[in-house]
Structures are given as structure tokens and as C-alpha cells.
Amino acid sequence: MPRDFRDTLPDVRDGLTRPERILLHTLHRLQQERGDRSVPSALLYGHVVEHLDIGPDEFQELLTRIVGRRVP
């Protein structure tokens, strides 16, 4: 259950929710810092939780929703 109802409302500009936007912004920043190399999800999670109060399961659901496919 989201902690704030605004976290579930998609932005009218692009349809992203606040947590999705934070995840994508953080991923972009980390890729730039790493020289456009892949960012391990554990590293991404560590940086995302600085901005969002989510657990590993919620993070994985968010990441899956952004990527659009399930990881076995």
C-alpha cells in the first residue's frame, strides 16, 4: 500500500508516477557516474531508498513495471 496517495497518480505529461520518475532519474544519474555501464539492481535499490520508503519487494515490482518484463 503506498504511503502517499500522490505516489499512485500518474503525471499527465508522460504517465509516470513519482516513484517511477525517481527510479528512472536515479538510474540515469548512476549510469552517467559509471560511464554508461550497467547499474546493478542492488546498487540502484540502495540509492532509490534514499528518496523512497520502499522495501525490496516493492522495488522489484516497480523495476519490473518500468522494464516491462519479468525476470525468472
N, C-alpha and C positions, 0 to 999 in steps of 0.2 A: 504494500500500500504506500503510495507516495506520501511524503511528509508535507508537501505543499501542493495545493490544487493547481497552482500555476505551472508545476513541473509536467503536468499532463496535457496542457494546452499547446497545440502546435502553433508556431508563428505563421502569420498569414503570408509572409514573404516567400518562405520555402518549405513550410510544413514541418520543420524541425522543432522538437521540444527543447526545453532548456538543458536537460541532461545530455541529449544528443549533441547539441551545439557545443557544450563543454567538452565532451569526449572528442569530437572532431577537431576542435581548436587545440586541445592538448596533444592529440596525435600529430597534428601538423607541426606544432612547436617542437615536439620531441624528434620528429623526422629531420627537421632543419638542424637541430643540435647534433644529431648523429650523422650528418652528411647524407641525408636522404636514404639511409639504411633502414631496414625493417625495425620496428619497435616491438619488443616482446610484450605480450599482453600483461605480464606481471608488472613490468615497468610502467606501462600505461595505467594500470589499475592504481599503482602507488601514487601517481600524480593526479589521477582523477579524484581519488578520495580526499585530496586536499581541498577540493571545491564542492564535492557532493558527499552526503552522508548515505552511502550505499554499501551493501555487503558484496562479497564475491559473486554470489548467485545473481543478484540484481545487475551487477556489472556485466556478467556474461550474457544475460538476456539483452541488455542494452547493446552490447557489442554485436551480438547475433542479429539484432534488428537492424543495425547500421550496415553490417556486411551483407545481410540478406541470405545467408545460408548457414545451416547447422554444421558444426564440427563434430565428427564421430568421437 
